[in-house]
């Protein structure tokens, strides 16, 4: 099973969400299988090479990075603006 670490900015943004359930459900799916087809997990390119993203819904993504020893760091989430 994966160990997920959250950046401070990720946690602050999550606390401000009105509906936390959708993100929470996606994180649980991710924890079980980061490449579950429902997440549409994909590598990023160019200036974000080395990072990955998965879908929360049609518009929103989670930006993350795989680390060693089954650890993952979640950096940010939101629309495609998180890639800028």
Phi, psi and omega per residue, in radians:
X1 nan 2.549 -3.120
X2 -1.375 2.575 2.958
X3 -1.812 2.159 -3.098
X4 -1.862 2.257 3.052
X5 -1.921 2.476 -3.113
X6 -2.024 2.342 3.053
X7 -1.248 2.797 3.135
X8 -1.046 -0.730 -3.137
X9 -1.142 -0.615 3.093
X10 -1.089 -0.825 -3.109
X11 -1.113 -0.766 3.130
X12 -1.053 -0.760 3.130
X13 -1.139 -0.698 -3.139
X14 -1.115 -0.711 -3.133
X15 -1.103 -0.472 -3.123
X16 -1.449 -0.214 -3.135
X17 -1.120 2.439 3.065
X18 -1.362 -0.748 -3.137
X19 -1.988 1.692 -3.104
X20 -1.469 -0.253 -3.028
X21 -1.066 -0.760 -3.089
X22 -1.087 -0.800 3.120
X23 -1.140 -0.754 3.135
X24 -1.034 -0.759 3.132
X25 -1.112 -0.725 3.130
X26 -1.152 -0.652 3.107
X27 -1.150 -0.649 3.091
X28 -1.136 -0.722 3.072
X29 -1.072 -0.791 3.135
X30 -1.040 -0.744 -3.116
X31 -1.063 -0.646 3.138
X32 -1.323 -0.722 -3.122
X33 -2.745 1.785 -3.094
X34 -1.092 -0.259 -3.136
X35 -1.946 0.394 3.050
X36 -0.978 2.353 -3.053
X37 -1.008 -0.518 -3.131
X38 -1.160 -0.386 -3.090
X39 -1.511 -0.381 -3.096
X40 0.939 0.811 -3.135
X41 -1.104 2.342 -3.110
X42 -2.618 2.632 3.068
X43 -1.302 2.617 3.060
X44 -1.788 2.812 -3.058
X45 -2.122 3.117 3.069
X46 1.005 -2.181 -3.055
X47 -1.191 -0.252 3.111
X48 -1.845 0.342 3.111
X49 -1.028 2.371 -3.083
X50 1.749 -0.259 3.107
X51 -1.793 2.848 -3.141
X52 -2.291 2.929 3.054
X53 -2.533 2.667 2.959
X54 -2.390 2.762 -3.044
X55 -1.511 2.348 2.960
X56 -1.533 -0.800 3.066
X57 -2.658 -2.872 -3.074
X58 -1.041 -0.642 -3.043
X59 -1.757 -0.468 -2.968
X60 -1.888 2.537 -3.113
X61 -2.281 2.805 2.972
X62 -1.956 2.257 3.104
X63 -1.676 2.209 -3.080
X64 -2.597 3.037 3.127
X65 -2.454 2.350 3.026
X66 -1.369 2.358 3.075
X67 -2.023 -3.063 3.127
X68 -1.357 2.873 3.083
X69 1.025 0.752 3.110
X70 0.985 0.628 3.095
X71 -1.909 2.557 -3.126
X72 -2.353 2.516 3.056
X73 -2.029 2.172 3.046
X74 -1.625 2.121 -3.072
X75 -1.706 -0.771 -3.023
X76 -2.780 2.900 3.013
X77 -2.618 2.763 -3.141
X78 2.551 -2.809 -3.131
X79 -1.255 -3.023 -3.139
X80 -1.087 -0.178 3.080
X81 -1.080 -0.374 3.134
X82 -1.156 -0.302 -3.124
X83 -1.426 -0.163 -3.087
X84 -1.473 nan nan
